Amino acid sequence: MIKIGITHGDINGTGYEIILRSFESEEMLSLCTPVIYGSPKAATFHRKAIDNQTNFIVRSNVSEIRDHSVNMVNCFGEDELKIEFGIATEDKDRIAQTSIDSALRDIQQNAVDVLVTAPITFSDGTSQADYIAKKLNTSSTPQTMLIADGLRIASVTENIPLQQVSKTITKELISSKIQMLRTTLQRDFCIGNPRIAIIALNPKEGEGTFAGTEEKEIIFPLVQELFAAGTLCFGPYSAEYIFADHNYEHFDAVLTMYYDQAMVPFKTITHGEGIRYISGLPFVATSPVHDAQYELAGKGIASADSFRNAIYAAIDAFRNRKQYDAIHAHPLQKQFYDKRDDSDKLKLDQVSEEEETEVTMI
């Protein structure tokens, strides 16, 4: 059974509500084993407030978890966590980080398989993806992909001011994001050679022309270069062309240049549903696309659909990645037919022309 490490996010938001609602049906426990990293007292407070009946079993550590039950690893001992629905309290960051840190510790030790995080917006603007990457000390910046009903959107830049975007956009950065997106689609989504649409940075002025120079000097030459090397990337296209006319349906993913270019059309098209998928980590990590939803906290009306879909996506990606890695662990030697003569001989490409060894096909 796949073990899902779950963090509780902002305890003043709807985190516990969407977690508990997701496991109201016992059918979920036939798909995975949930391991919630949080506070039993805080969970009970939320459960009473929204009149939820989901039961959970408190465990002192991950070694005690059991399949077919909602497990909660107590990260706070006997501490009383003050919950103020809909209020960004001073200690919300620390409480959320304790949950994340505990989950990361266990996932690094392979005690849980994937990570699904309930929403929180840290006070300094740091995203959960950036926080996780910093804790793991990863060499590359993770990439957040927005997913819903076949629509997949990632962005070259994310949590930076708009005025810094044009200064940040470089050939090297865009190339690394395209390759990270391509690898994720292949490894975690079973798409053999994904087609990726690249969105222009600047508004389109006319046929093939844009308001700035980045398209002509950076983006278009890079797209040509990568395409020639075998990466199926296309563009740059205007955001209007891709999203307004539903042309994104012809691609496996879309890469935008900055945050609003991705989030605004995504939420418009999907009506706020969908998930965030964090690429570039050594494990699968997902979260709902919405924020902590202060306006809904404690009212019992928050939808768990996005969080539940994040769980489904994590399970699928974990299985896909496991299968992909197994297939590519011992790749077959690359082989080809020599077309210079009429013989039905199989050639091995690592043998020099002088020492060429012929193997007869059976």
C-alpha positions, 0 to 999 in steps of 0.5 A, a space after each residue: 500500500 502506498 504511504 501518503 505523507 500529509 502535512 496540515 498546512 495553515 491550521 487557521 485555514 481549511 487544511 484539516 477540513 479538506 484532509 478529514 473530508 478526503 478520508 470520509 469514505 473508506 474507499 480511499 483507504 483501499 488506495 493508500 495509507 494516509 500518514 498525517 503529520 500534525 496535532 491530534 488536538 488541532 485536528 479534533 478542534 477542526 473536526 468538531 467545528 465542521 461536524 466531521 466524523 472521520 476517525 484517525 488513530 494517533 501514532 507516536 512515530 511512523 513505525 506504528 502506522 497501519 494500513 486501512 486506517 487514518 494515521 496521525 503522527 503527533 508532531 507537537 506532543 502535548 502542546 496546545 496550538 491556538 487556532 483562530 479561524 481565518 486569521 494569519 497568526 504569528 506562529 502559523 509559519 512555525 506550526 506548518 513548518 514543523 509538520 513539513 519537517 517531520 514529513 520530510 524526515 520520514 520521506 527521506 528515510 523511505 518510511 513514506 512514499 509521497 508527499 501531499 501538502 495542505 495549503 499555506 502561504 508563508 509570511 515572507 512569500 516563500 512557497 512550500 515548494 521553495 521551502 521544501 527545496 531549501 530544507 532538502 538543499 537541492 541544487 536545482 529550483 523545483 518547478 510547480 506544474 498546474 494540472 487539471 483535466 489534461 491541462 498542464 501549465 508550468 512557468 519559467 519564473 514563479 515567486 518574483 516581482 514582475 519587474 524582475 522577470 525580463 532580467 531573469 529570463 535567460 536561454 539557460 534558465 528556459 532550457 533547464 525548465 523545458 528539460 525539467 518539464 519534459 523529464 517529469 512528463 516522461 517519468 511521472 506521466 508516461 508521455 514518451 516524447 511530450 509536446 510542449 508549447 512555449 509562451 512568449 514573454 511579451 504581447 504579440 504585435 502582429 504576425 510573428 512579431 512581439 512587443 519586446 526583443 526576448 522572443 527574437 533574441 532568446 526564446 525562438 532560437 532556443 526553441 529551434 535548437 532544442 527541437 533540432 536536438 529532439 525535444 518537441 517544443 514549439 513557439 513562442 506563442 501568445 498566451 491568447 492564442 494558446 488559452 483563449 482558443 483552447 489550442 493548449 489541447 494540442 500539447 501535453 504541457 504549456 510553459 509560460 514565462 511568469 506566474 500570472 501567465 500560468 495561474 490566471 488562465 489555469 483558474 479561469 479554464 478550470 474554475 479554481 479546481 486542479 492541483 499543483 505538482 512539484 517537479 525537480 524533487 527526489 520524490 513525488 509531491 503534490 498539493 491542492 491549487 487553492 490557498 488556505 481559504 481563510 474565508 471558508 475556515 471553520 464553516 464546514 463548506 470547503 470542498 475537498 476535491 482539489 486535495 483528493 485529486 492531489 492524492 490521486 495524482 501522487 499515487 499515479 505519479 509514484 507508480 509511473 515513476 517506479 515503472 519508468 525507473 525500473 524500465 530504464 535501470 538496465 537499458 538495452 544496447 542501442 542497435 540499428 540496421 546498416 542500410 549501405 548494403 542489402 544484407 539483413 545484418 544488425 549492427 551495434 553502434 558502439 563498435 568502431 567501423 574497422 572492428 564492426 561486428 555483424 550479428 545476424 537477426 533471428 
